[in-house]
Amino acid sequence: ERGVACDFIRVKEGMSRINVKIASQQETEVNGMGPDIDSSDVEALFDRLDALAAGDILIISGSVPAALPQDIYERILARLEGRGVDIVVDATRDLLLNVLAYRPFLIKPNNHELSDIFGVELSRREEVVPYAKMLQERGARNVLVSMAGEGAVLVGEDGSVVMSESPCGQVVNSVGASMVAGFVAGYLEGDGSFERAFRMGLCTGSASAFSLELATRDDVEALLAASA
């Protein structure tokens, strides 16, 4: 039976926020406010993270709620440092740059975020490679750069560079189009193969973009087969 095992931390005040995505000729999002989070809730989160061990993968993604300390990403990576946990960070600007010293396993900026970091305009796959390598020099082990219709680029810690255009299809919905989820799934299923992980990530993101709902495993597999 497929599914996701959830282990939420229930806070004392407030409710989980509800975000509304309106899909029409132009996508619109209405994002709610999150609950109040106090120091005991943060400690409960750290207690859960302390259960992680060598070989586990932790994904940290998105912005930091106003109720949390803005250095929470750094605190998480510092807490897990030296335990052999592979940490994936999908965040913007300073949230991303400030964790590089902790050598995250994977970071996933898009080309616009990479352009913003370095003050350049990056629109072609070949252009992002030297800047992805600069982020490696700052500490990132692997750098995956998503580029929407242009595809994606992976600069691996083994020195490899893998790039590809996006699979063919009509984009109808960008909500939930996660390359990170696909990359991690492909990495685990492919026994650590970066090329398998890259292809899975690219097809997972594209399959979701081509679907009004979240893409199914069959949708992803069909794109994988077509792009083989």
Protein Blocks (a to p, Z undefined) as FASTA:
>chain_A
ZZddddddddfbdcdddddddddfbdcddddddddddfklmmmmmmmmmmpcehiacdde
djddfkbcfklmmmmmmmmgonlpacddddehjlmmmmmmnopabdcddfklmmmmnopa
cfbfklmmmmmmmmmmnopabdcddehjnopadddfkopacdddddedddfbfghpafkl
mmmmmmmmnnopaklmmmmmmmmmmmmmmpmbdcdfklmmmmmmmmZZ
